Amino acid sequence: MSSIKSVVKVMNFHSLLRVDKARTAAKKYTAMEEVLTDMLDNIMNNRNIVIDNKTLRVKPEFPKLRIYIGSDMGFCNNLNSLVSNELQKEIEEDNVDCVVIGRKIRRSEKNALKLFQTREEFNEDNSKVMKLLEDGIGNLRYSNVQIIYNHYYNSSQVQLVRKQIFPVEKTKAEKTQGAYREDFTFEGEVDDILMKLVVLYAKYYMEIAAAASFAAENISRQNVTTESLKKIDEREENIAMQDRKAQKDKQFAKVLDNYTKMKQH
């Protein structure tokens, strides 16, 4: 029991060290996420641009790209299971390329993996994923791109998210006054500008998802290890109480035995 407790304490300590840094990074990216998504939504779904420009019109028959972000750390089984379950759903779909980041994401031979990386490999070098996004979106090889991950909102709320990053989804109701009707002035080739914008958005959102996922992992890990330590303490206290009771019973039996012997004499 003591060895298990020592291991859990170490994991809990490491989570505490990481959690503040991870949470700060997630909050920074989340603040940018809302602004960035709103800006891209206004541009990419603008009525005038959509009518005048056909550059980013995808073909529905083209493949879809799904990027699954999991965890390599212990005590994150629940979070990894949520992502793994989403990955298994893709087995039933045709024409889907899957990217898996995280060695504990459950995969099967039926999953056609376009790319696999551990979280450590991704954190050290994410260029493979970024190049895939740049090529896949920049050359319109995919009809739809989504990232599936556990998003950190606050210390008590972590939620599985399936975020579509291409085409950029509409976030405003068409009936909203002025929605998607702004006029824009472009300098240079509008096709090139729009394509670079959406590729940059996709790559940046990948950074957002990675940061939010890392915060979610550490929050979950901290909560689980803290709860585990409480249960270990409770179990140790229960064992100690049983030992004390057994010792008292033994002492009482000894006293009773001595008393019985004294009466016999």
N, C-alpha and C positions, 0 to 999 in steps of 0.2 A: 504493500500500500504506500509506504513512504517513497519508494522509487517512482511509482506512478505520479504521486503528488509532486515530486521534484520536477518531473518532465512537464507536467501541466503548468507548474509555476513558471518554468523557463519560457514556455510558449505564451503564457499570459503576459509575461514581462516584455517579450519581443513585440507582442501585439500593441501593448501600451506605448512602446517606443515609436512604433510605426503609425499608430492611429491618428495622432494629431497632425502629423505631416501629410498623411493621406487625405484626411478630412479637409485640411486647408487647401490642398490642390484641387480636390473635388468641388469645393465651394467656388473657387476661382473660375474653374472651367464652366460650372453651372451658370454663373453670372454671365459669362460670355456666350453660352449656348443660346439663351433666350434672345439676346441681341442679334447674334449671327443668324439664327434660324429666321427671325422676323425679317431681317434685311434680305436674305436670299429668297424668302417666300415672296416678298414684294417685287423682287426683280424677276425671278424665274417664272412666276405665275402671273406676271403683269399682262393684262389683256392685250395691250398694243404690241408688246414684244412677241407674245404667243402667235398673234395673227400675222405679224410681219416676218417672223423668223421661224425656220423649220429645223434649225441646227440640232436642238436637243429633243426632237420628237423620237421617242424610242419605238422599236418594233416589238410588239407583244410576243412574237414567236421566238425572240432571242432568249438566251439563258438568263437565269436569275442568279445572283450572288448572295450568299448568306455567310456572315462572319459571326462566329460563336466565341465569346470570351468567357473563360472559366478561371479557376484558381489552381495553383500547384501546391498550396499550403494545406496543412492538416486542419481539422476542425471546420472545414468548409464543405462538407458532404452535401448539406442541404442546398446550398447555393449551386454547387456543381450539378446536382440532380435536376434542378429546374432547367438549367441550360441544356443538359443531356436529353431531357424529355423533348425539348423543342427540336433538337437535332434529329431525334428518332422520327419525328413527324415528316421530315424532309425525305425519308426513305420512300414514302408513298408518292412523292412528286417526281415528275420527269424534268430533265433539262435544268437542273439546279447544281451549281458549283458551291461547295462548302469549304470554308476556311475555319479551322479550329485552333484556338489559342488556349492552351492549358492542358497539361498531360493527364488530368483527372477527369476530363470530359469523356463520358462513355460513348464509344464509337462502335460501329459494326462494319463488316466487310461491304455491306450494301451502300454505305455512305461514300459517295464519290468525292474524296477530299482533293481540293485544288491545292491546298497548302496546310501544313501542320507545323505549329511552333509551341514550345513550352512558354510559360509566362516569362521565365528568365531569358529565354532566347529573344522573345519579342521586346522585352524591356531593354536588352542590350543592343538590338538592331531590328527596328521595325520597317526597314526599307523594303523588304519583300512584300509586306502587306500594302505599303504605300504605293509601290510600283504597280501592284495588281489593281489597286483602285484607280490610279492614274491612267493605266492602259485600258482597263475595262470600261471606265466611264468616258475618258477622253476620246476613245475610238468607238464609243457606243456599242461595245461588245455585249453589254448586259441590258436587259429591259427593266431590271429592278434590282436595287442593292439595299440590303437591310443588315443591321448589326443587332445581335441578340446578346444581352448581358444583364447583370444585376446592377441596378442603378442606386447609388447612395443619395438619399434625400436628407436625412438627419439621423441622429443616433438611434432613433426608434423606428425608422422607416427605410427599409431596403426592399426594392421591388424589381421583379424581372421585367425587362423592357425589350420590345422589338421595335427598333427605330429605323424607319425608312429614310435613307440619306440620298437616294436617287431613284426616280425623279423627286425633286423637292416637293414635299406635300403641302397642300394648302392648309393654313391654320386659321384663316379668317372666313367668315360667312360671306357669300357673294352679296348678300343684302346689306352688308355693312357699308355705310356711306364712303365712297371713294376707294373701296377695296379693289386692289389690282388695276386701278385706272390712272396711276401716276404717269407722268411723262418723264422720260429719261433722255439725256443727251449723251451720245457716245463719241469718243475720239478714237479713231483706229477701226480695225475690223471688229464689228460687233460679234460675229461668230466666235472669233478667237477669245474675245473678252468674256463672253458668256461661258464658254467651255472652261476657261481657266478658273473662273469664279466657282463653278459647280464642283470642279475637281478639288480646288483648295478647300471648299466647304466640306467635302466628303473626307478628306485627309485630316482636317482639323477635328471633325466630329469623331473620328477614330481615336484621336488623342483624348477627347472628352470622355468617350466611353471607357477607355482604358483607365483613366484617372478615377472615374466614378466607380468602376468595378473594383479597383484596388482598395478604395475606401470602404466599399461594401464588404469585401473579404475581411478586412482588418477589424471592422466593427463587429461582424458576425463572429470572428475568431475570438475577439476580446470577450464578447458576451458569453460564448459557449465555454471558454476556459474559466471565466469568473464563476459561472454557474457550476461548472465541474468541481472547482475548488471548494465551493460551498457544500456540495454534496459529499465530497471526500471528508471535509471537516465534520459534517453531520454524522457520517458513517463512523469516523474515528471516535467521535464523542459517544455514539451509541455503543461501540465496542468497549470503550473505557468504562461506561456506566455498567455494562454487563460484567466486566472484569471486577469492578468495585463491588457489585452485588454478589458475585460468586465468592469474592474474598470475605465479605461480611457473612455470607451463609456458612462458609468454611469455619470462620472464627466462632460463629454462633453454635455450630455443630460441635466444635471442640469444647466450648464452655459447657454445653449441655452434657456432653460425654463425661467431662470432669465432674460435673455436679451429680450425675447418675452414679458414678463410681464412689463419690464421697458418701452418698446416701446408703450405698450397699455396705460400706464399712461401718 
